[in-house]
Amino acid sequence: MVDTSPRPDIAEPAVSTGPIAVPSARVNVEALGRQLLGTWADVRLRARELAGRPEMQRIEGQSMAEHRERTLGQLRVLVENGQLNRALPKSLGGLDDHGGNIAGFEELVIADPSLQIKSGVQWGLFAAAVLHLGTTRHHEALLPDIMNLTVPGAFAMTETGHGSDVASIATTATWDQASDSFILNTPFRGAWKDYLGNAALHGRAAVVFAQLITKGVNHGVHAFYVPIRDEDGAYLPGVGGEDDGLKGGLNGIDNGRLHFSHVSVPRDMLLDRYGSVDENGDYSSPIESPGRRFFTMLGTLVQGRVSLDGSATAASAMGLAIAITYGNQRRQFTASSDTEEEVLLDYQRHQRRLIPRLATTYAQTFAHDEFLVKFDSVFSGRTDTDDDRQDLETLAAALKPLSTWHALETLQEAREACGGAGFLAENRITGLRADLDIWVTFEGDNNVLLQLVAKRLLTDFSRKFAKADAGAMARYVVVEAADRAYHGTGLRRLGQTIADFGSTARSVGQLRETNIQRQLLTDRVETMIGGVAHALRNARRLPTAEAAALFNSQQNELIEAARAHGELLQWEAFTRAVANTTDPGTKQVLTWLHDLFGLGLIEKHLAWYLMHGRLSPQRAQSVSAYIDRLVARLRPHAQDLVDAFGYGPEHLRAKIATGAEAERQEEARAYYAKQAASGTAPVPEKSLKK
């Protein structure tokens, strides 16, 4: 049964929109800050200390060439700092701490997103490919120089003609028995490797992904270690390239293109953990299925999506810290006083613009830490099964799109909320917005990733209903389940749903109940997946072209279902975080923030809930009214909630968030107060006419 008893903490009438009597609650900023830092709090704090050093930070206004050289120099500082071996196995001198490695890496976005991504190219992609796709001989021969930056490198997977569709890349590596090597070729312009960090200038080698062909058989995409430049920076024979030039952001990274013409790659430079070729040209692999082999290889590189989820969330938090701090100090218009101007954050619209985004950022922060724990568990080998890796990849594909889209939207709203001051480069927001623009297509286009999530959800659904008749399928979307199983991996079991929520007798007071929110959010995912599965039920019996057309007709619905699934995962993580909070005042405020996030998701998708009869129009209208009440209730705590993110002036580096605006406002108020007290203030014309 669903618990619909009212919470003692929120007991006012559901339909009232009058002033709110706010119970006494106070955020313990220090304790909440520690909670937000998550499982690897100490690692994050050390990384933030490094990110706060001036030499690690971006200098606004630098030319592209200057910015590139500065970023390369900062990578050398990272080497000197000695934390880059954290993810390496202990046998190679590392700490085998994969979660801590990503946690520290994510914090570099505070210093400069270009620094974060260039270091990610060098160690999170180039070195990681050697580590995870190579074997012991590759580790011993190649990793030392990669880790100490003697050999800067590129990760050459993406092609001009193939981005997210890695399986279809056109670069080939054809076995040549006479030379005991592979001949690497980019057969046409669309096969050039493109958008590669370190390729335009600094890279001396690359991990190149190509179709492995031997004895006339294409064994699919494999990775090869390929030197590309000599010590003087000149391209090696058969290798060529171009500079991608100025970009919309991240101009501290030397992105470029590479192409190969009959480049001989020694056989032992095939990174052969998952596929090898012997001296006779015979191919072998520990994974028999080509499809499973391909996804296993790509799955070892999932850490890029993990870190983008975390760094995008950090960027949202920084943008909100700047905008809310400024909104708490900036005054505009005399709405309730003849002399005192109003603080921007006291205006309802300003609160509505920023505080719901703060709730989402909190949800993402808690979800990301659980995600990172899962990642660490898989990559450390503690829970490294095929199912665990599939779950991890699905989580990455579900959460990275939501957090990166949210970052762009939040930074834009924060910029606008700060007016002209937000447009100044000195206040960071525009620079962060420009740099993070590429996050939505980094490591996979967001829409493509969500389609992968949807396919996984469909697979789970089909297993549940493999032998179900039409009646069982119909009952799937109307029968209430008393208990919903929840995987520790973060993936919901499908095949359970809730009863129709169309009763007008239900009050918004019930909608703020945790169980009710869970059921509404889960029902949306399951109903959408069930509907798509029903539409696709005969796809396997159709000719290929017709089946593809049928699937394409459901693509938008699939992607929306996957997005809803990701939102549910974030909501669940936030729910657990509130339950684990011990300080009473903090727990109270987080409960309101959690409610705001949950009801915000319902408000965002009200059209769906109305069309599917889950909410009546009256109840739907009350959702928005109650959100307004929650936003007003949270307004006094907004500054504490952004202060808990733990960013100091050395991290935000925005003048409007470091007290300058407060000083200006106090100076103005003192000036007018002195005028009034001395009787020298001019008389307004309006008062004379009165």
Beta strands, then each sheet from edge to edge (+ up, - down):
strand 1: 153-156
strand 2: 172-176
strand 3: 181-185
strand 4: 193-196
strand 5: 205-214
strand 6: 217-227
strand 7: 239-243
strand 8: 256-260
strand 9: 263-266
strand 10: 276-277
strand 11: 283-284
strand 12: 331-332
strand 13: 342-343
sheet 1: 1+ 5+ 2+ 3- 9+
sheet 2: 1+ 5+ 6-
sheet 3: 4+ 8- 7+
sheet 4: 10+ 11-
sheet 5: 12+ 13-
end
